[in-house]
Amino acid sequence: MSNKPILGVLLGNSAGVGPELVAKLAVMDYYKDYCRPVIIGDMRMFEHGLQVVGGDVPRYTISDLSECDWDKGYPVLDLKDQDPEKVPYGVADVYCGASDLHQLDTAVDLCKAGKIEGFVFGPFHKGAMKLAGMHVESEHTYLAEKFGLTTPFCEVNMMDDLMTVRTTSHIPVSEVSANLNETTLREAIELGEITGETLGHKPRIAVAALNPHCGEFGLCGREEVDVIQPTIEKIVAETGWNVTGPYSADTLFISALAGEFDVVVTMYHDQGQIALKLVGFKRCITVAGGQPYPIGTPAHGTAFDKVGTGTASTDSIERAVRTIARMAEAKRKNQ
């Protein structure tokens, strides 16, 4: 394990399945093939997760990463902020939301200090985080503020080796067209290129149309004629990136899922989400596109209905660990 990237593994929201998923991978001895993991959260919640999944692993508490010795077992940076007896399992609560933010703050500080190379987090709960004082829409915006980002960032969804990047995200469908312009589309394509390159290769990027049948040359909407096609042509001429489109969204994912593209740039939230989650919900992960460090999480959320049963699938978090480790290794090579 000596050359594997050092990654933070955050337990996630205590009321959800995060602690048991993190614990289950430890019991499976999964991490060793991909990274040197540092568990971040309350040791008691990690031990609770082990009890839920019916397993045990060697573990020890650290106060600084200089104390890590993976030959001894799993190092746990104990935040001492979650008593399993006080956790309201299966509901959104300020107590657990405060720990979500504490875990994120800790991981960001460790990245900035060069002590970890990225991190994977068990599912957080946005509602609980907002109850605890998060004033932005998501953990991705929260991370961008903590890192002081001034460049574009976006939640990138990924299934296997296929990514989707959104031109517009958490806005009403009625406002999509008004928010679709050269600037927003250019940022989405740029994020697709940058995030795709973090996997170690130049990505093949497909851009989806907004309207049925690609707008039928302007007869069924003009966004393709006025914005999407001209922006693609400008970007290709300026950068030489492998960007093509627009493609009719109702058939694009047939080609993308067959391996013809690495990144699909969609025009709105559900245009890509529906396709990926329909085909492989348990395999989907979320990558923090545009952030300065590799960061990822399962795409399925806290799964309150399964908490405490030990039945939540580890497929997504396994893929998150693999992908973030791969990104960390690619980042090493590029430095």
C-alpha positions in Angstrom: 0.0 0.0 0.0 3.0 2.3 0.4 2.5 4.0 -3.1 -1.2 4.1 -3.1 -2.8 7.6 -2.8 -3.8 8.7 0.7 -7.5 9.4 0.6 -9.9 10.6 3.2 -13.0 8.4 3.7 -15.8 10.4 5.3 -18.5 8.4 7.2 -21.3 10.6 5.8 -24.6 11.5 7.5 -24.9 9.4 10.7 -28.7 9.0 10.3 -28.1 7.3 6.9 -26.2 4.3 5.5 -22.9 6.0 5.1 -21.2 4.7 8.3 -22.2 1.1 7.5 -21.1 1.4 3.9 -17.7 2.7 4.9 -17.4 0.0 7.5 -18.5 -2.8 5.1 -15.7 -1.9 2.7 -13.3 -2.1 5.6 -14.6 -5.6 6.5 -14.2 -6.6 2.8 -10.6 -5.3 2.9 -11.6 -3.3 -0.2 -9.6 -0.2 0.2 -6.1 -1.7 0.1 -6.1 -2.3 -3.6 -6.8 1.4 -4.4 -5.7 3.7 -1.6 -4.4 4.3 1.9 -7.7 5.3 3.6 -8.1 7.6 6.5 -11.5 7.3 8.1 -12.9 10.7 9.0 -15.7 11.0 11.5 -16.7 9.8 14.9 -15.0 6.5 15.9 -18.2 5.5 17.7 -20.2 5.8 14.4 -17.5 3.8 12.6 -17.9 1.1 15.3 -21.7 1.3 15.0 -21.4 0.7 11.3 -19.2 -2.4 11.9 -21.9 -3.7 14.3 -24.6 -3.1 11.7 -22.8 -5.1 9.0 -21.7 -7.8 11.5 -18.0 -7.4 11.1 -14.8 -6.2 12.8 -11.5 -4.7 11.7 -8.4 -3.5 13.5 -8.7 0.2 14.0 -7.1 3.0 16.0 -7.7 6.7 16.7 -5.4 9.3 15.4 -5.2 13.1 16.0 -2.9 13.8 13.1 -2.1 12.0 9.9 1.5 11.6 10.9 0.3 8.9 13.2 -1.0 6.7 10.4 0.3 3.2 10.1 -1.8 1.1 7.8 0.0 -2.1 9.0 -1.8 -1.6 12.3 -5.2 -1.3 10.8 -7.6 1.5 9.9 -6.6 5.0 11.2 -9.7 7.0 12.3 -9.4 10.7 12.6 -11.9 10.9 15.5 -14.1 14.0 15.3 -15.9 13.0 18.6 -19.1 14.7 17.5 -21.7 11.9 17.1 -23.0 9.7 19.8 -24.8 6.7 18.3 -27.3 6.8 21.1 -28.3 10.4 20.2 -28.6 9.9 16.4 -32.2 10.0 15.1 -31.8 7.3 12.5 -33.7 7.6 9.2 -34.6 11.3 9.5 -32.9 14.7 8.6 -31.7 16.3 11.8 -29.5 19.3 12.7 -27.3 17.1 15.0 -26.2 14.9 12.1 -26.1 17.8 9.6 -23.5 19.6 11.8 -21.3 16.5 11.6 -21.6 16.5 7.8 -20.2 20.0 7.7 -17.5 19.1 10.3 -16.4 16.2 8.2 -16.2 18.4 5.0 -14.3 21.2 6.8 -11.8 18.7 8.1 -11.3 17.0 4.7 -10.8 20.4 3.0 -8.2 21.5 5.6 -6.4 18.2 5.1 -6.3 18.6 1.3 -5.0 22.2 1.6 -2.3 21.0 4.0 -1.2 18.3 1.6 -2.0 15.5 4.0 -4.6 13.7 1.8 -4.8 13.6 -2.0 -8.6 13.7 -2.2 -11.6 12.1 -0.5 -14.6 10.0 -0.8 -17.6 10.7 1.4 -20.5 8.6 2.5 -23.8 10.2 1.5 -24.6 13.5 3.2 -28.0 15.0 3.6 -28.5 18.5 2.1 -31.5 19.2 4.2 -29.8 18.3 7.4 -26.7 20.4 6.4 -29.0 23.4 5.8 -30.6 22.9 9.2 -27.0 23.0 10.6 -26.2 26.3 8.9 -25.2 25.6 5.3 -26.4 28.6 3.3 -25.7 27.3 -0.2 -27.6 24.8 -2.4 -25.3 21.8 -2.0 -22.1 20.4 -0.7 -20.4 21.2 -4.0 -21.0 24.9 -3.7 -19.9 24.6 -0.1 -16.7 23.0 -1.1 -16.1 25.6 -3.8 -16.4 28.3 -1.2 -14.1 26.5 1.2 -11.5 26.1 -1.5 -11.9 29.7 -2.6 -12.7 28.7 -6.2 -13.1 31.4 -8.8 -13.4 29.0 -11.7 -16.4 27.0 -12.9 -17.4 23.9 -10.9 -20.3 21.4 -11.2 -21.7 18.2 -9.8 -20.6 15.6 -12.4 -22.5 12.3 -12.6 -20.6 9.2 -13.6 -21.5 5.6 -14.4 -18.5 3.3 -15.2 -16.4 5.5 -17.5 -19.2 7.8 -18.7 -19.6 11.2 -17.3 -22.5 13.7 -17.6 -22.1 17.5 -17.1 -25.0 19.9 -16.9 -25.2 23.2 -18.6 -28.0 24.2 -16.2 -28.7 22.4 -13.0 -31.0 23.1 -10.0 -33.4 25.5 -11.7 -37.0 25.1 -12.9 -37.4 23.6 -16.4 -39.2 26.8 -17.4 -36.0 28.7 -16.9 -33.6 26.4 -18.8 -33.8 28.2 -22.2 -33.2 31.6 -20.6 -30.1 30.3 -18.9 -28.7 28.6 -21.9 -26.1 30.8 -23.6 -22.5 30.7 -24.9 -21.1 31.3 -21.5 -23.0 28.6 -19.6 -22.5 26.0 -22.4 -18.8 26.9 -22.7 -18.3 26.4 -18.9 -20.1 23.0 -19.1 -17.9 21.8 -22.0 -14.8 23.1 -20.2 -15.7 21.2 -17.1 -16.3 18.0 -19.1 -12.8 18.4 -20.7 -11.1 19.1 -17.4 -12.9 16.4 -15.4 -12.4 13.9 -18.2 -8.7 14.6 -18.3 -8.5 13.8 -14.6 -8.9 10.2 -15.5 -5.7 10.4 -17.6 -6.9 10.8 -21.1 -8.4 13.3 -23.6 -12.2 12.8 -23.5 -14.6 12.5 -26.4 -17.3 14.9 -25.6 -20.9 14.8 -27.0 -23.2 17.8 -26.6 -27.0 17.1 -26.3 -29.6 19.2 -28.0 -32.3 20.9 -26.0 -35.3 20.5 -28.3 -36.9 17.5 -30.0 -35.1 16.3 -33.1 -32.3 18.9 -32.5 -34.8 21.6 -33.1 -35.4 20.6 -36.7 -33.2 23.4 -38.1 -35.0 26.0 -36.1 -38.6 24.9 -36.8 -38.9 23.3 -33.3 -36.8 25.7 -31.3 -33.8 27.8 -32.1 -31.4 27.1 -29.2 -29.4 24.6 -31.3 -29.1 27.0 -34.2 -28.4 30.2 -32.2 -26.4 28.9 -29.2 -25.4 25.2 -29.1 -23.9 24.6 -32.6 -22.0 28.0 -32.8 -20.5 27.5 -29.3 -19.3 24.0 -30.2 -17.7 25.3 -33.4 -15.9 28.1 -31.5 -14.6 25.8 -28.8 -13.3 23.3 -31.3 -11.6 26.0 -33.4 -10.0 27.6 -30.3 -8.9 24.4 -28.4 -8.9 21.4 -30.7 -10.9 19.5 -28.1 -12.9 16.5 -29.3 -16.3 18.0 -29.0 -19.2 17.1 -31.3 -23.0 17.7 -31.5 -25.6 18.7 -30.9 -27.2 15.2 -30.8 -30.8 14.5 -30.3 -31.1 13.7 -26.6 -33.5 10.8 -27.1 -30.9 8.8 -28.9 -27.6 10.2 -27.7 -27.3 7.9 -24.7 -27.6 4.9 -26.9 -24.3 5.8 -28.4 -22.8 7.1 -25.2 -23.6 3.9 -23.2 -22.2 1.9 -26.1 -18.8 3.5 -25.4 -18.6 6.0 -28.2 -18.2 9.0 -25.8 -16.6 9.7 -22.5 -18.6 12.8 -21.5 -22.1 13.9 -22.4 -22.9 17.6 -21.8 -26.6 17.9 -21.1 -28.8 21.0 -21.2 -30.6 20.4 -17.9 -30.6 18.3 -14.8 -32.8 15.3 -15.7 -31.6 15.0 -19.3 -28.6 13.0 -18.1 -29.7 11.9 -14.7 -32.6 9.8 -16.0 -30.5 8.0 -18.6 -27.7 7.0 -16.1 -29.9 6.2 -13.2 -32.3 4.1 -15.3 -29.5 2.0 -16.7 -27.3 1.7 -13.6 -28.6 3.4 -10.5 -26.4 1.3 -8.1 -23.3 2.0 -10.3 -23.6 5.8 -10.4 -21.3 8.1 -8.5 -21.0 11.8 -8.2 -17.7 13.5 -8.8 -17.0 17.1 -7.7 -16.1 18.5 -11.1 -13.8 21.6 -11.2 -12.6 21.3 -7.6 -8.9 21.3 -7.0 -8.8 17.8 -5.5 -10.4 14.5 -6.5 -13.7 14.2 -4.6 -16.5 11.7 -5.0 -19.5 10.1 -3.4 -22.2 7.5 -4.2 -25.0 9.0 -6.2 -27.8 7.2 -4.3 -28.1 9.4 -1.2 -28.6 8.5 2.5 -31.1 5.7 1.9 -33.0 6.4 5.1 -35.3 3.4 4.4 -32.4 1.0 4.6 -30.4 2.4 7.5 -29.5 -0.1 10.2 -30.4 -3.1 8.1 -27.0 -3.8 6.6 -28.6 -4.4 3.3 -27.5 -1.2 1.4 -25.4 -2.1 -1.7 -21.8 -1.1 -1.7 -21.6 -1.0 -5.5 -21.6 2.8 -5.8 -19.2 3.5 -3.0 -16.8 0.9 -4.3 -16.8 2.7 -7.7 -16.4 6.0 -5.9 -13.2 4.8 -4.1 -11.8 3.3 -7.4 -12.5 6.4 -9.4 -11.2 9.0 -6.9 -8.0 6.8 -6.4 -7.6 6.7 -10.2 -8.0 10.5 -10.4 -5.5 11.0 -7.5 -2.9 8.9 -9.3 -3.5 10.8 -12.6 -3.0 14.0 -10.7 0.3 12.8 -9.3 1.6 12.0 -12.8 0.6 15.5 -14.1 2.4 17.4 -11.3 
